[in-house]
Amino acid sequence: MSVLIRNGRIITAADDYVADIFIDNEHISLIGESLDVEADQVIDAGDKYVLPGGVDVHTHMDTYFGGTTTADNHYDGTVSGAFGGTTTIVDFAVQYPGESFAEGLANWHGKLETNKPVIDVGFHLIVTDLKGGGSLEDLAKLPDEGVTSYKLFMAYKGTDFYSDDEAIFKTMKVAAANGSLVMIHAENADAIDVLVKEALAQGNTAPKYHSLTRPPETEGEATNRAIQLARIARCPVYIVHVSCQDAIDPIQRAREAGWDVWGETCTQYLRVDFSHIDQPGFEGAKYVYTPPPRPKENQDVLWNAVRTDVLSAISTDHCAFLWDGQKTMGKDDFSKIPNGAPGLENRLHMIHEFGVRTGRISLNRMVELLSTNPAKLFGLYPRKGTIAVGSDADIVVFDPNRKVTISASTHHSKSDYNLFEGTEVTGTPEIVLLRGNVLVENDELIASPGIGQFVRRAKFGHELKGGAAVAA
């Protein structure tokens, strides 16, 4: 099916111009003024922005964690993404202890077969077991499967997800040799474990103590340690969900020194602060995620970091739970509240409203943070993350003037609450296309389950064109 998008304001990381886009065979075929072509479908994008589909490289779908399984599977979660203008996610597949890496990856491919996505999906691999499960030799083979990034947790001592420095360093050495990128959840698990036990012993069980027992210094120390380990291993490293000045500082030093270090923040850290988790009763449990909500003064610091490329991407860490039935597992003990929150659907809304419309960042920088940089860092560019001839026709026709109110009753995640409940924004996706196929139009889902495909990604520093990786 061919599609002609007429007269839209095309915005990429580098450009801003008015033109037509002709889509054929799922790819962008032509871009130009007043194109004289026949198409099966014509979309009038006059007075609208035409953006590359969003790329979110930090989601947790259908994942067992914290004694329960996240509320969104790969169908529900990707529907939520589609309505928010995200057309590609890189989800975290997990190698649970005792499993081989191939078994962990196969489990996630099985999830895609069972709960068929409506947007494209790639996988990272969470490494949990280098002793009883996966071997370093098998870990090194994952790029052959199109999986070119590993995730490790310095947090969550005593759980399946925690990795010590030895496991992290060994994984980094493998990544350095096979062209992969290592992602690190940086928090000092030992210090946090002591603080949590002290808080509970003193009878401090409310949700706010999740934040108070994970002070910014624990994130800053672990971030610096991860960077230094990566430097020794000569491995590129990506620090996930940066939330505070303490973690920004070592990333900034490393980037100024020219080291292969990148960082992301997430939408919630730019809008949610400690006051949200410090609410009467159990309401604050909605904001239990890690790292936790920080004092409000960190928000201006984070906006400056994404503006100046100290932080290079904004993701969501979409890890949806139900407040009633899952979050309530920790009603009498904050340490048992499942860590995570929904967010995939409202990333573009929030960054456009509070980034672009407030003058904190430009439209071009918004596209760079939400699409282009994630695609480049994670082996998807230029198939994904831009509007260019030959790229996948992943496109968002965005109405910059339509006002909407964000609400749990209107989002498409299975979570029963929204972090940004009641927030009024101006600007929303009107039509969303994946490889030239209309996913969402006028607030209705058009796509059928399974239109989304697994994407094999290129190695770090390589480009992905026409399904094949080539050296950049």
C-alpha positions in Angstrom: 0.0 0.0 0.0 1.3 3.5 -0.9 0.7 6.6 1.2 1.2 10.3 0.4 1.5 12.7 3.3 0.9 16.2 1.9 2.1 19.6 3.1 3.4 18.7 6.5 6.0 20.5 8.5 8.7 17.8 8.6 10.9 17.9 11.7 14.0 15.8 12.2 16.9 16.1 14.5 18.6 18.4 12.0 15.9 19.8 9.7 12.6 21.8 9.7 10.8 22.3 6.4 7.4 21.8 4.6 7.2 19.0 2.0 5.3 15.9 0.9 6.3 12.4 1.7 5.6 9.4 -0.5 5.6 6.0 1.1 5.8 2.8 -0.9 6.5 -0.8 0.2 6.8 0.3 3.9 9.6 2.7 3.2 10.0 6.4 2.5 10.4 6.6 -1.3 10.3 10.3 -2.1 10.4 13.6 -0.2 9.7 16.9 -2.0 7.4 19.8 -2.6 4.1 19.1 -4.4 4.9 15.6 -5.4 3.1 14.4 -8.5 2.5 10.7 -7.6 -0.5 8.4 -7.3 -1.1 6.9 -3.8 -3.6 4.5 -2.3 -4.1 6.8 0.7 -3.5 10.6 1.0 -3.1 12.2 4.3 -3.4 16.0 4.6 -0.8 17.2 7.2 -1.3 20.9 6.6 -0.6 22.9 9.8 0.7 19.7 11.5 4.1 18.5 12.5 5.4 15.4 10.7 7.8 13.6 13.1 9.8 10.3 13.0 8.2 7.7 15.1 9.4 7.6 18.7 12.0 5.1 19.8 11.9 4.1 23.4 14.8 1.9 24.4 13.7 1.3 28.0 10.6 -0.8 28.6 9.7 -3.8 30.8 6.7 -5.7 29.3 5.4 -8.9 30.7 8.2 -9.2 33.2 8.2 -11.0 36.6 9.7 -8.6 39.1 9.2 -7.8 42.8 6.9 -10.8 43.4 4.5 -10.1 40.5 4.3 -9.6 36.8 4.0 -6.2 35.0 0.5 -5.4 34.0 1.2 -4.7 30.3 2.2 -7.5 27.9 3.7 -6.9 24.5 0.3 -6.2 22.9 -1.2 -3.9 25.6 2.1 -2.1 26.1 2.7 -1.5 22.4 -0.9 -0.3 21.9 -0.2 2.3 24.6 3.0 3.2 22.8 1.3 3.6 19.4 -1.3 6.0 20.8 1.6 8.1 22.2 3.6 8.2 18.9 6.1 5.6 19.8 6.7 3.1 16.9 9.6 1.1 18.2 10.6 -0.1 21.6 13.7 -2.0 22.7 12.3 -4.2 25.5 14.3 -6.0 28.2 14.4 -9.7 27.8 15.6 -11.4 31.0 18.0 -14.3 31.5 16.7 -15.5 34.9 19.1 -17.5 37.1 19.7 -21.0 35.9 18.7 -20.2 32.3 21.1 -19.9 29.4 21.1 -16.7 27.4 19.4 -18.5 24.5 16.6 -19.7 26.8 16.0 -16.2 28.2 15.9 -14.7 24.7 13.6 -17.5 23.4 11.2 -16.8 26.2 10.8 -13.2 25.1 10.4 -14.2 21.5 7.6 -16.5 22.7 5.9 -13.6 24.4 5.9 -11.7 21.1 4.2 -14.7 19.5 1.6 -15.0 22.2 0.8 -11.3 22.7 1.4 -9.9 19.2 2.7 -6.3 19.2 1.4 -3.4 17.1 4.8 -1.6 16.9 8.3 -2.9 16.2 10.3 -4.5 19.0 13.9 -5.1 19.7 15.5 -6.8 22.7 18.2 -6.0 25.2 19.3 -8.9 27.4 19.3 -8.6 31.2 22.2 -10.6 32.5 21.6 -12.2 35.9 23.7 -15.3 36.0 27.2 -15.9 34.7 27.8 -18.9 36.9 24.9 -21.4 36.9 23.3 -20.2 33.7 24.9 -18.3 30.9 28.6 -18.5 29.8 30.7 -15.7 28.6 31.1 -17.6 25.3 27.3 -17.7 24.8 27.0 -14.1 25.9 29.4 -13.1 23.1 27.2 -14.7 20.5 24.1 -12.6 21.1 24.8 -10.0 18.4 24.3 -12.9 15.9 20.7 -12.8 17.1 20.3 -9.1 16.6 20.7 -8.4 20.3 23.5 -5.9 20.8 23.1 -4.5 24.3 23.3 -6.0 27.8 21.7 -4.6 30.9 23.0 -5.1 34.5 21.7 -3.9 37.8 23.9 -2.6 40.5 20.7 -2.2 42.6 18.3 -4.7 44.3 20.7 -6.6 46.5 19.3 -10.1 47.4 17.2 -10.4 44.3 17.7 -12.3 41.0 18.5 -9.0 39.2 21.5 -7.9 41.3 25.0 -8.2 39.8 28.2 -7.6 41.6 31.2 -5.7 40.1 32.8 -9.0 38.9 29.8 -9.9 36.8 29.5 -6.4 35.5 33.1 -6.1 34.5 33.2 -9.5 32.8 30.1 -8.6 30.8 31.7 -5.3 29.9 34.8 -7.0 28.5 32.6 -9.2 26.3 30.8 -6.2 25.1 34.0 -4.4 24.3 35.1 -7.4 22.2 31.8 -8.1 20.3 30.5 -4.6 19.6 27.7 -4.3 22.2 26.6 -1.6 24.5 26.3 -2.1 28.2 23.4 -0.5 30.1 23.7 0.0 33.8 21.1 0.6 36.5 23.4 2.5 38.8 22.6 2.5 42.6 24.7 1.4 45.5 22.8 -1.8 46.5 24.8 -2.4 49.7 24.2 1.1 51.2 20.5 1.0 50.2 20.0 -2.4 51.8 21.4 -1.1 55.1 19.2 2.0 55.0 16.0 0.0 54.1 16.6 -2.4 57.0 17.2 0.6 59.4 14.0 2.3 58.3 11.8 -0.8 58.7 13.4 -1.5 62.1 12.3 2.0 63.2 8.7 1.3 62.0 9.0 3.6 58.9 6.9 1.7 56.4 5.2 4.4 54.3 5.9 4.8 50.6 8.0 7.9 51.0 10.7 5.8 52.7 11.4 4.1 49.4 12.8 7.5 48.3 14.4 8.4 51.6 16.4 5.1 51.7 17.7 5.6 48.2 19.4 9.1 48.5 21.0 10.7 45.5 24.5 9.9 46.7 23.8 6.2 46.2 23.0 6.9 42.5 26.0 9.2 42.1 28.5 6.8 43.6 27.3 3.8 41.5 27.2 5.9 38.3 30.9 6.9 38.8 31.8 3.3 39.6 30.1 2.0 36.5 31.8 4.5 34.3 35.2 3.6 35.8 34.6 -0.1 35.3 33.6 0.6 31.6 36.7 2.7 31.1 39.0 -0.1 32.4 37.1 -2.6 30.1 37.2 -0.2 27.2 33.5 -0.7 26.8 30.8 1.8 25.8 28.4 2.3 28.7 24.9 3.8 28.9 23.6 4.9 32.3 19.8 4.4 32.5 17.2 6.6 34.2 19.4 9.3 35.5 17.5 11.3 38.2 19.7 13.7 39.9 22.7 16.1 40.0 24.8 13.4 41.8 24.6 11.1 38.8 24.8 13.8 36.1 28.2 15.0 37.4 30.3 11.9 36.7 28.6 11.5 33.3 29.4 15.1 32.4 33.0 14.6 33.4 33.3 11.5 31.3 31.7 13.1 28.2 34.0 16.1 28.5 36.9 13.7 28.6 35.7 12.0 25.4 34.9 8.7 27.0 32.3 6.4 25.5 29.6 7.3 28.1 26.0 8.2 27.5 23.0 8.7 29.8 19.3 8.9 29.6 16.6 10.3 31.9 12.9 9.5 31.9 9.8 11.6 31.6 8.8 11.1 35.2 12.1 12.6 36.5 11.3 15.8 34.6 7.9 16.3 36.2 7.4 14.2 39.3 9.2 15.1 42.5 9.4 13.9 46.1 6.1 15.6 47.1 4.3 13.0 44.9 5.6 10.0 46.9 5.3 12.0 50.2 1.5 11.9 50.3 -0.9 10.8 53.1 -1.9 7.2 53.2 -0.8 4.9 50.5 -1.3 7.2 47.5 2.5 7.7 47.2 2.9 4.1 46.2 2.0 5.1 42.7 5.3 6.9 42.5 7.5 4.0 43.8 10.1 3.4 41.1 13.8 3.4 41.0 15.7 5.6 41.2 12.9 7.3 43.2 11.3 10.8 42.8 13.9 13.4 43.8 13.6 16.9 45.3 12.2 19.3 42.7 15.4 21.3 42.2 16.8 18.3 40.3 14.3 18.9 37.5 15.9 22.1 36.2 19.3 20.3 36.3 17.9 17.4 34.2 16.4 19.8 31.6 19.7 21.5 31.3 21.4 18.1 30.9 19.1 17.0 28.1 19.4 20.4 26.4 23.2 20.3 26.4 23.6 16.6 25.5 25.1 15.6 28.9 22.1 13.3 28.7 21.4 12.1 25.2 17.9 10.4 25.4 14.6 10.5 27.2 13.0 7.1 27.8 10.1 6.0 30.0 11.2 2.9 31.9 7.6 1.8 31.3 7.1 -0.9 34.0 3.3 -0.8 34.6 1.7 -2.2 37.7 -1.8 -2.0 39.1 -2.1 0.3 42.1 -4.9 -1.9 43.5 -3.7 -5.5 43.8 0.0 -5.1 42.9 1.3 -1.9 44.5 -0.8 -2.8 47.6 1.4 -5.8 48.2 3.5 -3.3 50.1 0.8 -1.6 52.0 2.5 -2.3 55.3 6.1 -2.4 54.1 7.4 0.0 51.4 10.2 -2.4 50.4 7.5 -4.8 49.1 5.9 -2.3 46.8 6.6 -3.4 43.2 9.1 -0.8 41.7 7.8 0.7 38.5 5.2 2.8 36.7 3.5 3.3 33.4 4.6 6.1 31.1 5.1 5.0 27.5 1.9 6.6 26.1 2.6 10.2 27.4 6.3 10.7 26.7 5.8 12.8 23.5 2.9 14.7 25.1 5.0 15.7 28.2 8.2 16.5 26.4 6.5 18.7 23.8 4.5 20.5 26.5 7.1 21.0 29.2 10.2 21.0 26.9 9.3 22.6 23.6 6.4 24.8 24.6 8.3 26.2 27.6 11.4 27.0 25.5 13.6 24.5 27.4 14.4 22.6 24.2 13.8 23.0 20.5 11.6 20.8 18.3 14.7 19.4 16.7 16.2 18.5 20.0 12.9 16.8 21.0 13.1 14.6 18.0 16.8 13.9 18.7 16.0 12.9 22.3 12.9 10.8 21.6 13.8 9.2 18.3 17.2 9.9 16.6 19.7 9.4 19.4 18.1 6.2 20.8 18.0 4.8 17.3 21.7 5.7 16.7 22.9 4.4 20.1 21.0 1.1 19.8 21.7 0.0 16.2 18.4 1.1 14.6 19.5 4.1 12.6 18.7 5.1 9.8 16.0 2.5 9.4 14.4 4.1 12.5 14.7 7.5 14.2 14.6 9.8 11.2 12.6 10.8 8.1 14.7 10.1 5.0 14.5 8.3 1.7 15.0 4.6 2.4 14.1 4.8 6.1 11.2 2.8 7.5 8.0 4.9 7.1 7.5 5.2 10.9 5.8 8.6 11.1 3.7 10.7 13.5 1.4 13.4 12.2 1.2 15.6 15.3 -1.3 18.3 15.9 0.5 21.0 17.9 -2.7 22.9 18.7 -5.1 20.3 20.0 -5.5 20.3 23.8 -5.8 17.1 25.7 -6.0 16.1 29.4 -3.9 13.2 30.4 -5.8 10.6 32.4 -5.8 7.0 33.5 -9.3 6.7 32.0 -8.0 7.6 28.5 -4.7 5.9 28.4 -4.3 2.4 26.9 -1.9 0.8 29.4 -3.6 -1.8 31.7 -2.3 0.1 34.7 -5.1 1.7 36.7 -3.4 5.0 37.2 -1.3 7.6 35.4 1.7 9.4 36.8 0.6 12.6 35.0 -3.1 12.4 35.9 -5.0 15.6 35.1 -2.1 17.3 33.3 -3.3 19.5 30.5 -1.1 19.6 27.4 -1.4 21.2 24.0 -0.3 18.9 21.2 -1.0 15.3 20.5 -0.5 12.6 17.8 -3.3 12.6 15.3 -2.1 9.8 12.9 0.6 7.3 13.6 2.2 5.0 11.0 4.5 2.0 11.3 6.3 1.2 8.1 3.6 3.0 6.2 0.7 1.2 7.9 -1.7 3.4 9.9 -1.7 2.3 13.5 -3.8 5.1 15.1 -6.0 7.7 13.6 -8.3 10.2 15.4 -7.9 8.4 18.7 -8.8 5.0 17.2 -6.6 1.9 16.9 -6.5 0.8 13.2 -3.7 -1.7 13.4 -4.2 -5.5 13.9 -2.2 -7.4 16.5 1.1 -8.7 15.1 1.8 -5.9 12.6 4.8 -5.1 14.8 7.9 -7.1 14.0 11.1 -8.1 15.9 14.0 -5.9 14.8 17.5 -7.3 14.7 19.8 -4.4 15.6 23.2 -3.5 14.4 26.3 -3.5 16.6 27.2 -0.4 18.5 28.5 2.3 16.1 27.1 0.6 13.1 24.1 1.5 11.0 21.0 -0.5 10.1 19.8 -0.2 6.5 17.3 -2.4 4.7 17.4 -4.9 7.5 21.2 -5.3 7.3 23.9 -3.7 9.5 26.7 -1.8 7.9 29.6 0.0 9.4 28.9 3.7 10.1 
